[in-house]
Amino acid sequence: MEFYPWMLARMPELTGIRRDLHRHPELSNREYQTAEYIEQHLDQWGIPHERVGQTGVYAEIRGARGEGRTVALRADIDALPIQEENDVPYRSECPGVMHACGHDMHTASLLAAAQALQAHREDFAGTVRVIFQPAEEVGGGVRAFVEAGKMKGVDRVFGIHSAPDLKLGTVGVKTGSNNASVDCFKVKIHGKASHVSTPQMGADALYAAAQTIVALQALVTRRTSPVDAVLIGVGKLNAGMAYNIVAEEASFEGTTRLFTQELRQQVNGWVTETVKSIAAMYGTEAEIEWEDYGSPLVNPEEICREVRPVVEAMLGADAVITDRALSCCGDNFADFQLEAPGVYAYVGVCSPDTPGSEGPLHNSHYTVDERALPIGAALYAQMAWEWLTDKKN
């Protein structure tokens, strides 16, 4: 079965779905209308489904030829707090909210893949688990599916992401590290206020915070190898009440980005130690809270070898990109990979015919060349088909 021609023949319907989603974006954990829209299409095609959490949607397609392998396909469905500036008929109708990361493309593509696989269920054995995940932009949504048992017994998991750095008609399938882990740390430093003329009577939380922020960069330059990709960034700092008062309280927030679980644990531990020790040095106390937004995204070579021939058969030998640059952006598809072996593929959406498709992601003019939609949809369906019908497994 070749799904790419099937998708090309349904290009108007596929484009319409993507534009509907684009017009009605919803922020993370608020994707109620999006979930209902997905469910309406699944009902139309006779695909059984259920809610996972408040806004996650899970569907299941069982092959009519009996038991077999189990494959999971995932798309993220949430949008971003960005005011769209594209002048298109289907621009966002939700003030301050926009699909600026391609999740509308992912969702439309997976819906089309589900429709195609349901239409051909008489021809395969096994099960396709279809996951529409909310809250990817805030590092959420995966745990609910895992806790609901939707990843138990999965033999392969597959996902796609729009790639403005890749030209239309190409697909990135890179072995090894692709995206960094994402952890957020929030620090509160408690000191003691005094007049600025008598600093010895107080404990300066602002000074402790400033010294800590500087010291965190030294962890990168002096505690890790220069050949390792390590990022520690602080993007928010609040402190003090007045220019002539030693600050009693200070808080700052930042993130770490690493490409291996081992280095992730090590660096995050150093951050905690640095925060605590510098606070104590200046007579203050520090609290630090961590939020896990996603693990490093690593594509196994053996699974990449299963995906690349599928891309080549669809688009030609030159379509496979194996050396796409590392990204310090995260994607918690990586947390699905901790549950089952799988690959994340990057579908090229950049075309000179479509202004804004060259990116970057998360900006008010971002869009995709819609000719990438049947490519993404066919990849979802074809990978499920190949894994389910592979006689060697």
ABEGO torsion letter per residue (X at the ends): XBAAAAAAAAAAAAAAAAAAAAABBBBBGAAAAAAAAAAAAAAAAGBBBBBBEAABBBBBBBBAAEBBBBBBBBBBABBBBBBBABBBAABBABBGBBBAAGAAAAAAAAAAAAAAAAAAAAABBEBBBBBBBBGAAAGBGAAAAAAAGAABGBABBBBBBBBAABBBGBBBBBBEBABBBBBBBBBBBBBBBBBAABAAABBBAAAAAAAAAAAAAAAAAAABBAABBBBBBBABBBBEABAABBBABBBBBBBBBBABAAAAAAAAAAAAAAAAAAAAAAGBBBBBBBBBAEBBBBBBAAAAAAAAAAAAAAAEAAABBAABBBBABBBAAAAAAAABBBBBBBBBABBAABBGAAOBBGBAABBBBAAAAAAAAAAAAAAAAAAAABAAX
